[in-house]
Amino acid sequence: MKKKSAPTRVRRNAEDARTAILDATERRLVAAGPAGIRLQDVARDVGVAHPTILHHFGSRERLVQAVISRRVKAMNHEVVLALVGLPPGDTGGHAPTIALFERLFQMFGPGGHARVLAFLALEGRVPGAEPESLMPLAQAAHAARLARRASRTPRPSLEDTHFTLLLAAFGLFGEAIAGPLFRGEPEDAPDEKTSRRFREWLARLILAHLEA
C-alpha cells in the first residue's frame, strides 16, 4: 500500500502565516460550520505543522472564535458598502430598492455569509464581534418614511418599519439558504431566473408597504 506523502511545508513570516491559517479556516467554516473545523485539516490546507496553529492561536476554540469574529466584521462591512452604494438621495421608484436587495443577496448567497450565520445560529454561538442589528437602518428608513407622508395620513410605527425590514432580511436569508430546495429545484441546477424574480418581487412588496 502506497504511503501518503507528507504535506509540503510553506515558509511564511508570522503575519502571513496567521492570515493563511485564518483564510483556510474560513473556507472550512463556510463549507461545514464551526463543528467541521479540524486543526489537522487546516494545517494540511496551509502547509504548516499542527503545532504552528497552536503557536499562533493557542487552541482550536480560539482559532474558531477568531475566524468567526473576522467573518462577522466582513459581513458588517459589506452591508455598509451595500447601503452607501445607493445613489445619494435616490429613494423614489423601485429600481434603487431592487438594486439594494440584489447587492445584499449577493452578499448573503455566493459569498457564503448566509451559510455561516445559519451554522452559528444552529450551534448557539455568539460571535466575538456582534452582527449589527437592523434597528439603526430601521430608524433611518422610518424617518424617511415619515417625511414622505402627508400630514393627514396615519403615522406608521417604528416597529412596523423595523418588522418590515426584518421580513426583507429573512426573505433574502432564506432564499440564499434554501430557495432552490423549497422550490423543488435540483441542487446542482438551481433556477437563477426564478430566484431573481422572487428577489425583485420581494423588493417591490417591501417598498409598497413602506410607501402605503
MDTraj code that builds the backbone (N, CA, C; nanometers):
import mdtraj as md
import numpy as np

residues = "MET LYS LYS LYS SER ALA PRO THR ARG VAL ARG ARG ASN ALA GLU ASP ALA ARG THR ALA ILE LEU ASP ALA THR GLU ARG ARG LEU VAL ALA ALA GLY PRO ALA GLY ILE ARG LEU GLN ASP VAL ALA ARG ASP VAL GLY VAL ALA HIS PRO THR ILE LEU HIS HIS PHE GLY SER ARG GLU ARG LEU VAL GLN ALA VAL ILE SER ARG ARG VAL LYS ALA MET ASN HIS GLU VAL VAL LEU ALA LEU VAL GLY LEU PRO PRO GLY ASP THR GLY GLY HIS ALA PRO THR ILE ALA LEU PHE GLU ARG LEU PHE GLN MET PHE GLY PRO GLY GLY HIS ALA ARG VAL LEU ALA PHE LEU ALA LEU GLU GLY ARG VAL PRO GLY ALA GLU PRO GLU SER LEU MET PRO LEU ALA GLN ALA ALA HIS ALA ALA ARG LEU ALA ARG ARG ALA SER ARG THR PRO ARG PRO SER LEU GLU ASP THR HIS PHE THR LEU LEU LEU ALA ALA PHE GLY LEU PHE GLY GLU ALA ILE ALA GLY PRO LEU PHE ARG GLY GLU PRO GLU ASP ALA PRO ASP GLU LYS THR SER ARG ARG PHE ARG GLU TRP LEU ALA ARG LEU ILE LEU ALA HIS LEU GLU ALA".split()
xyz = np.array([
    [0.0843, -0.1185, 0.0000],
    [0.0000, 0.0000, 0.0000],
    [0.0889, 0.1250, 0.0000],
    [0.0575, 0.2171, -0.0896],
    [0.1406, 0.3364, -0.1037],
    [0.1180, 0.4310, 0.0132],
    [0.2262, 0.4744, 0.0737],
    [0.2185, 0.5634, 0.1882],
    [0.1935, 0.7068, 0.1422],
    [0.1023, 0.7762, 0.2127],
    [0.0724, 0.9147, 0.1782],
    [0.1932, 1.0028, 0.2055],
    [0.2209, 1.0910, 0.1112],
    [0.3331, 1.1826, 0.1309],
    [0.2923, 1.2937, 0.2264],
    [0.3883, 1.3410, 0.3038],
    [0.3602, 1.4493, 0.3981],
    [0.3327, 1.5782, 0.3221],
    [0.2422, 1.6632, 0.3751],
    [0.2130, 1.7895, 0.3071],
    [0.3359, 1.8781, 0.2987],
    [0.3464, 1.9482, 0.1884],
    [0.4602, 2.0376, 0.1689],
    [0.4527, 2.1541, 0.2667],
    [0.5603, 2.1789, 0.3381],
    [0.5652, 2.2897, 0.4327],
    [0.5986, 2.4192, 0.3579],
    [0.5296, 2.5253, 0.3955],
    [0.5499, 2.6554, 0.3326],
    [0.6053, 2.7512, 0.4376],
    [0.7166, 2.8174, 0.4060],
    [0.7767, 2.9112, 0.4998],
    [0.7116, 3.0492, 0.4828],
    [0.6618, 3.1056, 0.5937],
    [0.5983, 3.2374, 0.5917],
    [0.6425, 3.3136, 0.7160],
    [0.6316, 3.4472, 0.7093],
    [0.6533, 3.5231, 0.8319],
    [0.5291, 3.5092, 0.9197],
    [0.5353, 3.5587, 1.0435],
    [0.4279, 3.5352, 1.1411],
    [0.2936, 3.5905, 1.0934],
    [0.2949, 3.7118, 1.0376],
    [0.1690, 3.7741, 0.9935],
    [0.1078, 3.6974, 0.8767],
    [0.1907, 3.6598, 0.7798],
    [0.1403, 3.5859, 0.6645],
    [0.0891, 3.4481, 0.7060],
    [0.1582, 3.3856, 0.8003],
    [0.1153, 3.2535, 0.8464],
    [-0.0198, 3.2629, 0.9155],
    [-0.0372, 3.3643, 0.9988],
    [-0.1646, 3.3820, 1.0689],
    [-0.2783, 3.4068, 0.9693],
    [-0.2519, 3.4909, 0.8698],
    [-0.3535, 3.5205, 0.7695],
    [-0.3895, 3.3952, 0.6894],
    [-0.2895, 3.3180, 0.6511],
    [-0.3142, 3.1962, 0.5741],
    [-0.3955, 3.0957, 0.6553],
    [-0.3676, 3.0863, 0.7839],
    [-0.4436, 2.9957, 0.8707],
    [-0.5883, 3.0409, 0.8809],
    [-0.6094, 3.1710, 0.8983],
    [-0.7465, 3.2230, 0.9063],
    [-0.8200, 3.2021, 0.7746],
    [-0.7518, 3.2253, 0.6619],
    [-0.8154, 3.2066, 0.5308],
    [-0.8606, 3.0612, 0.5128],
    [-0.7720, 2.9684, 0.5463],
    [-0.8056, 2.8267, 0.5307],
    [-0.9177, 2.7859, 0.6255],
    [-0.9126, 2.8377, 0.7480],
    [-1.0173, 2.8059, 0.8461],
    [-1.1514, 2.8620, 0.8010],
    [-1.1496, 2.9819, 0.7420],
    [-1.2742, 3.0437, 0.6972],
    [-1.3384, 2.9633, 0.5845],
    [-1.2575, 2.9086, 0.4956],
    [-1.3127, 2.8251, 0.3887],
    [-1.3840, 2.7038, 0.4475],
    [-1.3266, 2.6456, 0.5510],
    [-1.3905, 2.5306, 0.6156],
    [-1.5113, 2.5729, 0.6979],
    [-1.5090, 2.6944, 0.7525],
    [-1.6247, 2.7468, 0.8249],
    [-1.7444, 2.7589, 0.7316],
    [-1.7227, 2.8120, 0.6113],
    [-1.8310, 2.8271, 0.5141],
    [-1.8829, 2.6905, 0.4692],
    [-1.7918, 2.5959, 0.4519],
    [-1.8312, 2.4652, 0.3991],
    [-1.9028, 2.3786, 0.5008],
    [-1.8580, 2.3833, 0.6275],
    [-1.9099, 2.2855, 0.7245],
    [-1.9457, 2.3441, 0.8597],
    [-1.9282, 2.4741, 0.8796],
    [-1.9605, 2.5330, 1.0078],
    [-1.8493, 2.5136, 1.1089],
    [-1.8627, 2.5749, 1.2278],
    [-1.7582, 2.5636, 1.3302],
    [-1.7261, 2.4197, 1.3687],
    [-1.8280, 2.3332, 1.3738],
    [-1.8047, 2.1946, 1.4151],
    [-1.7188, 2.1186, 1.3148],
    [-1.7132, 2.1663, 1.1909],
    [-1.6362, 2.0977, 1.0880],
    [-1.4914, 2.1426, 1.0783],
    [-1.4489, 2.2309, 1.1673],
    [-1.3114, 2.2807, 1.1639],
    [-1.2221, 2.1888, 1.2469],
    [-1.1250, 2.1258, 1.1826],
    [-1.0276, 2.0401, 1.2498],
    [-0.8875, 2.0960, 1.2240],
    [-0.8095, 2.1073, 1.3287],
    [-0.6769, 2.1668, 1.3154],
    [-0.5893, 2.0897, 1.2173],
    [-0.6021, 1.9577, 1.2152],
    [-0.5216, 1.8774, 1.1226],
    [-0.5525, 1.9144, 0.9783],
    [-0.6820, 1.9347, 0.9490],
    [-0.7213, 1.9709, 0.8123],
    [-0.6687, 2.1090, 0.7753],
    [-0.6823, 2.2036, 0.8682],
    [-0.6353, 2.3394, 0.8421],
    [-0.4845, 2.3400, 0.8199],
    [-0.4123, 2.2657, 0.9039],
    [-0.2665, 2.2590, 0.8896],
    [-0.2280, 2.2039, 0.7528],
    [-0.2999, 2.1014, 0.7081],
    [-0.2716, 2.0433, 0.5765],
    [-0.3038, 2.1435, 0.4657],
    [-0.4151, 2.2150, 0.4798],
    [-0.4525, 2.3142, 0.3783],
    [-0.3463, 2.4238, 0.3646],
    [-0.2922, 2.4659, 0.4763],
    [-0.1992, 2.5790, 0.4776],
    [-0.0567, 2.5349, 0.4468],
    [-0.0253, 2.4074, 0.4781],
    [0.1108, 2.3601, 0.4603],
    [0.1988, 2.3929, 0.5780],
    [0.1404, 2.3820, 0.6996],
    [0.2171, 2.4062, 0.8215],
    [0.1997, 2.2870, 0.9143],
    [0.2823, 2.2811, 1.0167],
    [0.2681, 2.1771, 1.1175],
    [0.1556, 2.2134, 1.2130],
    [0.0929, 2.1106, 1.2682],
    [-0.0161, 2.1310, 1.3631],
    [0.0243, 2.2241, 1.4785],
    [0.1431, 2.2073, 1.5387],
    [0.1828, 2.2968, 1.6481],
    [0.1938, 2.4435, 1.6070],
    [0.2137, 2.4694, 1.4779],
    [0.2229, 2.6087, 1.4310],
    [0.0911, 2.6811, 1.4543],
    [-0.0199, 2.6125, 1.4306],
    [-0.1514, 2.6734, 1.4529],
    [-0.1695, 2.7036, 1.6015],
    [-0.1312, 2.6101, 1.6866],
    [-0.1421, 2.6325, 1.8307],
    [-0.0515, 2.7465, 1.8753],
    [0.0632, 2.7611, 1.8114],
    [0.1540, 2.8716, 1.8438],
    [0.0868, 3.0062, 1.8182],
    [0.0143, 3.0169, 1.7078],
    [-0.0483, 3.1444, 1.6709],
    [-0.1800, 3.1696, 1.7430],
    [-0.2554, 3.0652, 1.7745],
    [-0.3903, 3.0856, 1.8283],
    [-0.4136, 3.0215, 1.9660],
    [-0.3239, 2.9370, 2.0102],
    [-0.3346, 2.8817, 2.1441],
    [-0.4181, 2.7564, 2.1552],
    [-0.5316, 2.7526, 2.0846],
    [-0.6210, 2.6368, 2.0911],
    [-0.7142, 2.6389, 1.9702],
    [-0.7795, 2.5279, 1.9460],
    [-0.8765, 2.5205, 1.8366],
    [-0.9892, 2.6206, 1.8592],
    [-1.0389, 2.6298, 1.9834],
    [-1.1527, 2.7176, 2.0109],
    [-1.1171, 2.8639, 1.9868],
    [-0.9967, 2.9033, 2.0226],
    [-0.9571, 3.0418, 1.9990],
    [-0.9422, 3.0695, 1.8498],
    [-0.8997, 2.9706, 1.7732],
    [-0.8942, 2.9863, 1.6275],
    [-1.0341, 3.0017, 1.5708],
    [-1.1268, 2.9177, 1.6172],
    [-1.2645, 2.9254, 1.5690],
    [-1.3249, 3.0613, 1.6014],
    [-1.3047, 3.1103, 1.7226],
    [-1.3590, 3.2406, 1.7598],
    [-1.2966, 3.3524, 1.6767],
    [-1.1667, 3.3407, 1.6480],
    [-1.1000, 3.4436, 1.5685],
    [-1.1563, 3.4495, 1.4272],
    [-1.1800, 3.3335, 1.3670],
    [-1.2283, 3.3331, 1.2287],
    [-1.3750, 3.3755, 1.2229],
    [-1.4537, 3.3410, 1.3251],
    [-1.5928, 3.3874, 1.3300],
    [-1.5958, 3.5395, 1.3434],
    [-1.5126, 3.5932, 1.4313],
    [-1.5071, 3.7384, 1.4502],
    [-1.4698, 3.8081, 1.3202],
    [-1.3695, 3.7549, 1.2504],
    [-1.3272, 3.8159, 1.1239],
    [-1.4390, 3.8108, 1.0212],
    [-1.5084, 3.6981, 1.0135],
    [-1.6159, 3.6836, 0.9151],
    [-1.7313, 3.7787, 0.9435],
    [-1.7689, 3.7929, 1.0699],
    [-1.8806, 3.8809, 1.1051],
    [-1.8452, 4.0263, 1.0763],
    [-1.7213, 4.0661, 1.1062],
    [-1.6787, 4.2023, 1.0737],
    [-1.6860, 4.2270, 0.9230],
    [-1.6479, 4.1275, 0.8443],
    [-1.6552, 4.1405, 0.6983],
    [-1.7995, 4.1559, 0.6529],
    [-1.8910, 4.0803, 0.7158],
    [-2.0327, 4.0917, 0.6809],
    [-2.0841, 4.2318, 0.7101],
    [-2.0524, 4.2836, 0.8287],
    [-2.0972, 4.4175, 0.8641],
    [-2.0439, 4.5211, 0.7649],
    [-1.9181, 4.5064, 0.7273],
    [-1.8562, 4.5998, 0.6333],
    [-1.9260, 4.5948, 0.4979],
    [-1.9594, 4.4758, 0.4519],
    [-2.0236, 4.4623, 0.3210],
    [-2.1661, 4.5165, 0.3227],
    [-2.2354, 4.5031, 0.4360],
    [-2.3691, 4.5615, 0.4466],
    [-2.3596, 4.7129, 0.4348],
    [-2.2640, 4.7730, 0.5049],
    [-2.2462, 4.9184, 0.4977],
    [-2.2154, 4.9618, 0.3547],
    [-2.1267, 4.8883, 0.2867],
    [-2.0933, 4.9226, 0.1490],
    [-2.2156, 4.9138, 0.0582],
    [-2.3000, 4.8128, 0.0824],
    [-2.4217, 4.7985, 0.0012],
    [-2.5146, 4.9171, 0.0211],
    [-2.5254, 4.9639, 0.1457],
    [-2.6163, 5.0745, 0.1749],
    [-2.5641, 5.2069, 0.1215],
    [-2.4351, 5.2326, 0.1403],
    [-2.3818, 5.3606, 0.0934],
    [-2.3627, 5.3610, -0.0574],
    [-2.3741, 5.2452, -0.1209],
    [-2.3590, 5.2380, -0.2657],
    [-2.4801, 5.2872, -0.3411],
    [-2.5906, 5.3111, -0.2704],
    [-2.7092, 5.3641, -0.3386],
    [-2.6855, 5.5090, -0.3795],
    [-2.7433, 5.5516, -0.4927],
    [-2.7266, 5.6908, -0.5344],
    [-2.7753, 5.7866, -0.4267],
    [-2.7004, 5.8919, -0.3913],
    [-2.7411, 5.9848, -0.2858],
    [-2.8770, 6.0467, -0.3139],
    [-2.9675, 6.0364, -0.2155],
    [-3.0987, 6.0983, -0.2281],
    [-3.1926, 6.0279, -0.3221],
    [-3.1528, 5.9172, -0.3821],
    [-3.2369, 5.8480, -0.4798],
    [-3.3225, 5.7449, -0.4083],
    [-3.4389, 5.7874, -0.3617],
    [-3.5275, 5.6966, -0.2894],
    [-3.6580, 5.6725, -0.3628],
    [-3.6773, 5.7362, -0.4752],
    [-3.8019, 5.7191, -0.5464],
    [-3.8000, 5.6000, -0.6397],
    [-3.9182, 5.5383, -0.6594],
    [-3.9281, 5.4256, -0.7516],
    [-3.8741, 5.2972, -0.6936],
    [-3.8869, 5.1899, -0.7722],
    [-3.8462, 5.0582, -0.7255],
    [-3.7007, 5.0250, -0.7575],
    [-3.6437, 5.0887, -0.8577],
    [-3.5107, 5.0494, -0.9046],
    [-3.4039, 5.0521, -0.7957],
    [-3.3919, 5.1612, -0.7144],
    [-3.2882, 5.1605, -0.6107],
    [-3.3088, 5.0502, -0.5075],
    [-3.4354, 5.0248, -0.4702],
    [-3.4630, 4.9205, -0.3715],
    [-3.4284, 4.7834, -0.4276],
    [-3.4642, 4.7581, -0.5519],
    [-3.4305, 4.6298, -0.6144],
    [-3.2786, 4.6140, -0.6227],
    [-3.2087, 4.7220, -0.6567],
    [-3.0623, 4.7165, -0.6645],
    [-3.0016, 4.6858, -0.5279],
    [-3.0567, 4.7475, -0.4225],
    [-3.0069, 4.7211, -0.2875],
    [-3.0308, 4.5763, -0.2484],
    [-3.1508, 4.5246, -0.2763],
    [-3.1823, 4.3854, -0.2455],
    [-3.0855, 4.2926, -0.3167],
    [-3.0545, 4.3253, -0.4407],
    [-2.9650, 4.2399, -0.5180],
    [-2.8244, 4.2408, -0.4587],
    [-2.7777, 4.3572, -0.4164],
    [-2.6447, 4.3649, -0.3554],
    [-2.6404, 4.2857, -0.2250],
    [-2.7450, 4.2995, -0.1443],
    [-2.7491, 4.2264, -0.0173],
    [-2.7589, 4.0757, -0.0414],
    [-2.8348, 4.0350, -0.1437],
    [-2.8452, 3.8921, -0.1722],
    [-2.7114, 3.8362, -0.2182],
    [-2.6408, 3.9113, -0.3017],
    [-2.5097, 3.8654, -0.3473],
    [-2.4126, 3.8532, -0.2304],
    [-2.4313, 3.9367, -0.1294],
    [-2.3502, 3.9258, -0.0089],
    [-2.3876, 3.7995, 0.0696],
    [-2.5169, 3.7736, 0.0834],
    [-2.5639, 3.6568, 0.1580],
    [-2.5300, 3.5257, 0.0890],
    [-2.5591, 3.5197, -0.0430],
    [-2.5544, 3.3914, -0.1122],
    [-2.4176, 3.3469, -0.1586],
    [-2.3726, 3.3950, -0.2757],
    [-2.2459, 3.3464, -0.3306],
    [-2.1273, 3.3629, -0.2355],
    [-2.1299, 3.4664, -0.1499],
    [-2.0196, 3.4873, -0.0568],
    [-2.0204, 3.3927, 0.0612],
    [-2.1310, 3.3213, 0.0810],
    [-2.1370, 3.2237, 0.1884],
    [-2.1738, 3.2796, 0.3244],
    [-2.2056, 3.4098, 0.3332],
    [-2.2373, 3.4672, 0.4635],
    [-2.3619, 3.4031, 0.5255],
    [-2.4616, 3.3748, 0.4440],
    [-2.5842, 3.3158, 0.4970],
    [-2.5565, 3.1790, 0.5591],
    [-2.4721, 3.1006, 0.4943],
    [-2.4367, 2.9695, 0.5491],
    [-2.3680, 2.9838, 0.6850],
    [-2.2772, 3.0796, 0.6945],
    [-2.2063, 3.0997, 0.8206],
    [-2.3041, 3.1402, 0.9306],
    [-2.3935, 3.2346, 0.9019],
    [-2.4908, 3.2773, 1.0015],
    [-2.5808, 3.1623, 1.0441],
    [-2.6196, 3.0778, 0.9483],
    [-2.7040, 2.9628, 0.9810],
    [-2.6298, 2.8660, 1.0729],
    [-2.5043, 2.8380, 1.0409],
    [-2.4247, 2.7494, 1.1268],
    [-2.4128, 2.8074, 1.2677],
    [-2.3851, 2.9368, 1.2783],
    [-2.3689, 2.9983, 1.4093],
    [-2.4983, 2.9932, 1.4889],
    [-2.6106, 3.0188, 1.4207],
    [-2.7399, 3.0148, 1.4895],
    [-2.7716, 2.8743, 1.5392],
    [-2.7464, 2.7738, 1.4554],
    [-2.7770, 2.6358, 1.4932],
    [-2.6894, 2.5872, 1.6085],
    [-2.5668, 2.6370, 1.6149],
    [-2.4766, 2.5958, 1.7218],
    [-2.4864, 2.6853, 1.8447],
    [-2.5697, 2.7887, 1.8369],
    [-2.5877, 2.8775, 1.9508],
    [-2.4648, 2.9577, 1.9866],
    [-2.3835, 2.9886, 1.8874],
    [-2.2609, 3.0634, 1.9123],
    [-2.2858, 3.2134, 1.9069],
    [-2.2200, 3.2858, 1.9953],
    [-2.2238, 3.4315, 1.9941],
    [-2.0904, 3.4800, 1.9397],
    [-2.0886, 3.5402, 1.8205],
    [-1.9602, 3.5835, 1.7626],
    [-1.8892, 3.6838, 1.8512],
    [-1.7556, 3.6849, 1.8404],
    [-1.6779, 3.7818, 1.9161],
    [-1.7113, 3.9238, 1.8768],
    [-1.7510, 3.9451, 1.7510],
    [-1.7971, 4.0760, 1.7046],
    [-1.9429, 4.0600, 1.6670],
    [-2.0309, 4.1189, 1.7448],
    [-2.1740, 4.1002, 1.7225],
    [-2.2172, 4.1593, 1.5886],
    [-2.3004, 4.0865, 1.5113],
    [-2.3555, 4.1475, 1.3911],
    [-2.4426, 4.2681, 1.4279],
    [-2.4374, 4.3704, 1.3472],
    [-2.5211, 4.4867, 1.3730],
    [-2.6677, 4.4489, 1.3555],
    [-2.7528, 4.4969, 1.4457],
    [-2.8951, 4.4742, 1.4294],
    [-2.9464, 4.5666, 1.3200],
    [-3.0719, 4.5439, 1.2806],
    [-3.1314, 4.6264, 1.1766],
    [-3.1923, 4.7551, 1.2323],
    [-3.1889, 4.7732, 1.3644],
    [-3.2564, 4.8885, 1.4224],
    [-3.2025, 5.0227, 1.3723],
    [-3.0700, 5.0444, 1.3646],
    [-3.0240, 5.1740, 1.3110],
    [-3.0742, 5.2005, 1.1694],
    [-3.0744, 5.0965, 1.0852],
    [-3.1262, 5.1120, 0.9499],
    [-3.2758, 5.1378, 0.9541],
    [-3.3466, 5.0686, 1.0443],
    [-3.4913, 5.0882, 1.0562],
    [-3.5234, 5.2309, 1.0989],
    [-3.4446, 5.2861, 1.1897],
    [-3.4688, 5.4228, 1.2355],
    [-3.4499, 5.5232, 1.1219],
    [-3.3460, 5.5023, 1.0410],
    [-3.3224, 5.5918, 0.9277],
    [-3.4332, 5.5776, 0.8240],
    [-3.4726, 5.4535, 0.7951],
    [-3.5798, 5.4295, 0.6979],
    [-3.7121, 5.4861, 0.7483],
    [-3.7343, 5.4769, 0.8784],
    [-3.8599, 5.5258, 0.9353],
    [-3.8676, 5.6776, 0.9260],
    [-3.7569, 5.7462, 0.9527],
    [-3.7556, 5.8922, 0.9409],
    [-3.7874, 5.9345, 0.7978],
    [-3.7277, 5.8653, 0.7003],
    [-3.7555, 5.8967, 0.5595],
    [-3.9007, 5.8644, 0.5255],
    [-3.9514, 5.7568, 0.5830],
    [-4.0907, 5.7159, 0.5584],
    [-4.1875, 5.8229, 0.6086],
    [-4.1621, 5.8757, 0.7277],
    [-4.2498, 5.9792, 0.7840],
    [-4.2408, 6.1083, 0.7038],
    [-4.1207, 6.1412, 0.6557],
    [-4.1022, 6.2658, 0.5808],
    [-4.1800, 6.2660, 0.4502],
    [-4.2041, 6.1476, 0.3941],
    [-4.2745, 6.1395, 0.2655],
    [-4.4271, 6.1360, 0.2816],
    [-4.4761, 6.1194, 0.4033],
    [-4.6200, 6.1022, 0.4230],
    [-4.6910, 6.2364, 0.4355],
    [-4.8140, 6.2403, 0.3867],
    [-4.8966, 6.3597, 0.4039],
    [-4.9334, 6.3732, 0.5514],
    [-4.9506, 6.4962, 0.5955],
    [-4.9731, 6.5215, 0.7383],
    [-5.1020, 6.4582, 0.7892],
    [-5.2010, 6.4388, 0.7025],
    [-5.3306, 6.3874, 0.7478],
    [-5.3381, 6.2348, 0.7498],
    [-5.2405, 6.1682, 0.6951],
    [-5.2445, 6.0222, 0.6917],
    [-5.1924, 5.9653, 0.8240],
    [-5.2426, 5.8480, 0.8629],
    [-5.1974, 5.7868, 0.9889],
    [-5.0464, 5.7621, 0.9872],
    [-4.9828, 5.7870, 1.1000],
    [-4.8383, 5.7671, 1.1101],
    [-4.8081, 5.6205, 1.1403],
    [-4.7265, 5.5560, 1.0592],
    [-4.6857, 5.4189, 1.0903],
    [-4.5909, 5.4188, 1.2105],
    [-4.5846, 5.3067, 1.2776],
    [-4.4966, 5.2968, 1.3941],
    [-4.3558, 5.2561, 1.3515],
    [-4.2601, 5.2880, 1.4374],
    [-4.1231, 5.2443, 1.4141],
    [-4.1166, 5.0918, 1.4124],
    [-4.1957, 5.0290, 1.4960],
    [-4.1953, 4.8831, 1.4994],
    [-4.2394, 4.8258, 1.3651],
    [-4.3366, 4.8895, 1.3018],
    [-4.3818, 4.8417, 1.1718],
    [-4.2684, 4.8494, 1.0692],
    [-4.1951, 4.9601, 1.0697],
    [-4.0817, 4.9737, 0.9774],
    [-3.9740, 4.8708, 1.0087],
    [-3.9442, 4.8529, 1.1362],
    [-3.8428, 4.7567, 1.1789],
    [-3.8818, 4.6158, 1.1359],
    [-4.0069, 4.5773, 1.1616],
    [-4.0528, 4.4428, 1.1257],
    [-4.0525, 4.4229, 0.9737],
    [-4.0814, 4.5288, 0.8993],
    [-4.0799, 4.5189, 0.7537],
    [-3.9383, 4.4898, 0.7033],
    [-3.8405, 4.5569, 0.7612],
    [-3.7018, 4.5314, 0.7218],
    [-3.6554, 4.3932, 0.7675],
    [-3.7034, 4.3485, 0.8837],
    [-3.6722, 4.2126, 0.9277],
    [-3.7280, 4.1103, 0.8290],
    [-3.8503, 4.1346, 0.7822],
    [-3.9103, 4.0452, 0.6838],
    [-3.8253, 4.0387, 0.5574],
    [-3.7773, 4.1530, 0.5131],
    [-3.6910, 4.1559, 0.3943],
    [-3.5630, 4.0768, 0.4185],
    [-3.5016, 4.0956, 0.5361],
    [-3.3778, 4.0236, 0.5677],
    [-3.4025, 3.8731, 0.5741],
    [-3.5132, 3.8332, 0.6367],
    [-3.5458, 3.6905, 0.6447],
    [-3.5673, 3.6317, 0.5055],
    [-3.6332, 3.7098, 0.4179],
    [-3.6582, 3.6616, 0.2830],
    [-3.5297, 3.6394, 0.2050],
    [-3.4380, 3.7351, 0.2128],
    [-3.3107, 3.7215, 0.1421],
    [-3.2266, 3.6090, 0.2010],
    [-3.2271, 3.5992, 0.3337],
    [-3.1515, 3.4940, 0.4010],
    [-3.2058, 3.3562, 0.3623],
    [-3.3383, 3.3416, 0.3669],
    [-3.3994, 3.2133, 0.3319],
    [-3.3777, 3.1756, 0.1866],
    [-3.3837, 3.2737, 0.0979],
    [-3.3596, 3.2466, -0.0444],
    [-3.2167, 3.1990, -0.0660],
    [-3.1218, 3.2609, 0.0043],
    [-2.9818, 3.2222, -0.0109],
    [-2.9556, 3.0821, 0.0427],
    [-3.0247, 3.0446, 0.1506],
    [-3.0015, 2.9153, 0.2146],
    [-3.0809, 2.8023, 0.1509],
    [-3.2105, 2.8275, 0.1268],
    [-3.2978, 2.7159, 0.0896],
    [-3.3956, 2.7462, -0.0226],
    [-3.3750, 2.8556, -0.0961],
    [-3.4671, 2.8889, -0.2041],
    [-3.4861, 2.7759, -0.3042],
    [-3.3798, 2.7222, -0.3637],
    [-3.3953, 2.6121, -0.4597],
    [-3.4610, 2.4890, -0.3981],
    [-3.4292, 2.4592, -0.2731],
    [-3.4877, 2.3429, -0.2062],
    [-3.6386, 2.3585, -0.1923],
    [-3.6835, 2.4759, -0.1464],
    [-3.8261, 2.4990, -0.1267],
    [-3.9022, 2.5011, -0.2590],
    [-3.8340, 2.5397, -0.3679],
    [-3.9000, 2.5408, -0.4991],
    [-3.8908, 2.4059, -0.5690],
    [-3.8232, 2.3102, -0.5086],
    [-3.8110, 2.1773, -0.5684],
    [-3.7161, 2.1711, -0.6860],
    [-3.6148, 2.2589, -0.6872],
    [-3.5192, 2.2600, -0.7971],
    [-3.4022, 2.1660, -0.7678],
    [-3.3420, 2.1089, -0.8700],
    [-3.2253, 2.0225, -0.8468],
    [-3.1141, 2.1001, -0.7775],
    [-3.0465, 2.0350, -0.6841],
    [-2.9405, 2.1013, -0.6090],
    [-2.8288, 2.1509, -0.6987],
    [-2.8003, 2.0751, -0.8049],
    [-2.6898, 2.1124, -0.8936],
    [-2.7339, 2.2011, -1.0095],
    [-2.8641, 2.2360, -1.0132],
    [-2.9127, 2.3209, -1.1228],
    [-3.0235, 2.4141, -1.0728],
    [-2.9917, 2.5056, -0.9785],
    [-3.0932, 2.5990, -0.9285],
    [-3.1379, 2.6944, -1.0389],
    [-3.2633, 2.7361, -1.0314],
    [-3.3201, 2.8253, -1.1323],
    [-3.2924, 2.9700, -1.0923],
    [-3.1844, 3.0267, -1.1440],
    [-3.1440, 3.1616, -1.1067],
    [-3.2452, 3.2653, -1.1534],
    [-3.3114, 3.2428, -1.2676],
    [-3.4099, 3.3405, -1.3172],
    [-3.5279, 3.3498, -1.2217],
    [-3.5748, 3.2363, -1.1712],
    [-3.6853, 3.2377, -1.0754],
    [-3.6418, 3.3037, -0.9458],
    [-3.5201, 3.2745, -0.9027],
    [-3.4677, 3.3363, -0.7810],
    [-3.4629, 3.4876, -0.7953],
    [-3.4175, 3.5361, -0.9100],
    [-3.4108, 3.6809, -0.9309],
    [-3.5512, 3.7430, -0.9325],
    [-3.6465, 3.6754, -0.9959],
    [-3.7835, 3.7284, -0.9975],
    [-3.8395, 3.7364, -0.8557],
    [-3.8084, 3.6362, -0.7731],
    [-3.8556, 3.6394, -0.6344],
    [-3.7945, 3.7571, -0.5606],
    [-3.6645, 3.7816, -0.5788],
    [-3.5985, 3.8914, -0.5088],
    [-3.6557, 4.0265, -0.5521],
    [-3.6833, 4.0411, -0.6808],
    [-3.7426, 4.1662, -0.7291],
    [-3.8845, 4.1824, -0.6769],
    [-3.9593, 4.0718, -0.6735],
    [-4.0964, 4.0761, -0.6186],
    [-4.0930, 4.1155, -0.4718],
    [-4.0013, 4.0596, -0.3955],
    [-3.9911, 4.0914, -0.2537],
    [-3.9549, 4.2382, -0.2344],
    [-3.8635, 4.2893, -0.3150],
    [-3.8254, 4.4301, -0.3043],
    [-3.9460, 4.5207, -0.3310],
    [-4.0235, 4.4885, -0.4338],
    [-4.1419, 4.5703, -0.4639],
    [-4.2455, 4.5606, -0.3532],
    [-4.2615, 4.4413, -0.2972],
    [-4.3579, 4.4212, -0.1892],
    [-4.3203, 4.5039, -0.0667],
    [-4.1938, 4.4999, -0.0289],
    [-4.1474, 4.5747, 0.0872],
    [-4.1631, 4.7249, 0.0647],
    [-4.1230, 4.7712, -0.0527],
    [-4.1317, 4.9142, -0.0829],
    [-4.2758, 4.9613, -0.0851],
    [-4.3663, 4.8788, -0.1426],
    [-4.5076, 4.9162, -0.1480],
    [-4.5644, 4.9340, -0.0078],
    [-4.5236, 4.8448, 0.0830],
    [-4.5735, 4.8565, 0.2199],
    [-4.5194, 4.9833, 0.2882],
    [-4.3902, 5.0107, 0.2691],
    [-4.3317, 5.1280, 0.3332],
    [-4.3876, 5.2579, 0.2778],
    [-4.4346, 5.2544, 0.1531],
    [-4.4887, 5.3770, 0.0928],
    [-4.6394, 5.3886, 0.1050],
    [-4.7047, 5.2824, 0.1562],
    [-4.8519, 5.2845, 0.1673],
    [-4.8984, 5.3846, 0.2716],
])
top = md.Topology()
chain = top.add_chain()
for i, resn in enumerate(residues, 1):
    res = top.add_residue(resn, chain, resSeq=i)
    for name in ("N", "CA", "C"):
        top.add_atom(name, md.element.get_by_symbol(name[0]), res)
traj = md.Trajectory(xyz[None], top)
